Amino acid sequence: MKSFRPLCLGLVFSIVTASAGMAAGLSPSEKAYVGGYRQGSVDVLSRLVLLDDHTYCFGVTGGSLDLLTAGYWKSNPDKASGISLSEVRASSSLFPVRIKTTKDQGDKVAFVIHGYSMSEAKHPVFATSATDSLPTAMRPLFVADKSNWSDRYNLPPIKSDQARFFYIGHYERDKYGRPARVKVFQYALGNGNTVLIGYDQNQGRPLMNMTAKLVDNVLHIDGQRFGKKDTLPAEVFSSVREDCTKPVLQAAKNVEKKNNDATPAPIKSFYLDSKAIQGSPWFAKDRD
């Protein structure tokens, strides 16, 4: 089964110096922003392309970080303060679930935790129940200082009548970065008997909303220097539009829910106090 980690479209655009045509509807002050910008170090490279249709593509690559976002930009009412960028993305489950039926499991349910993606969650917790009653306690999945991750972790088989509902959640942090309350999502098992649970890091990330200002041909984002402007050729704008902004924005417009018995959506979400996290971790070692 493929990774739950969102697949990055890839930064297919290269930042080069050349001429490019501008859309007729842009004001002179807006035209000045259209182009490519980049900021890089030995380990991380960030790239931003502002297109002439008021869309943008922003990507970060480096190490384990692989992020591609898109959205819209517009002039601020006070044009002297620059422009605003607002990310758009499709909404989906924070903890995506896949359910299937496996032969020769009897009356047991197998819960499988996708370790690679779940490593991005903040101290994930898990529980099951026979009824729709919300749990008052949940067990952590992993030890707090865990750093080595396997592909999958198999929970001990649970009788199906005791796992008609299951719960997965993690800590939300306060403004100081400390674990605060626990956000939990409830799912119904349905007719399957094998459940794979992962974590969507992209959904766990706040939407990007930034301000930017061009000063002496250098873009500053939220008051910090980002990079010098490079004018891009028309074919690069076309590539960025087809491979980044168009698919991302189109996916966000498609609000039709595609959840089904195999990929269910949560029934509900709720919060628990951190005191409700009790018991030893399900997995205390690297592998199950």
Summary of the structure (lengths in Angstrom):
residues: 288
radius of gyration: 22.7
end to end distance: 18.3
largest distance: 69.8
contacts: 820
relative contact order: 0.24
helix: 14%
strand: 38%
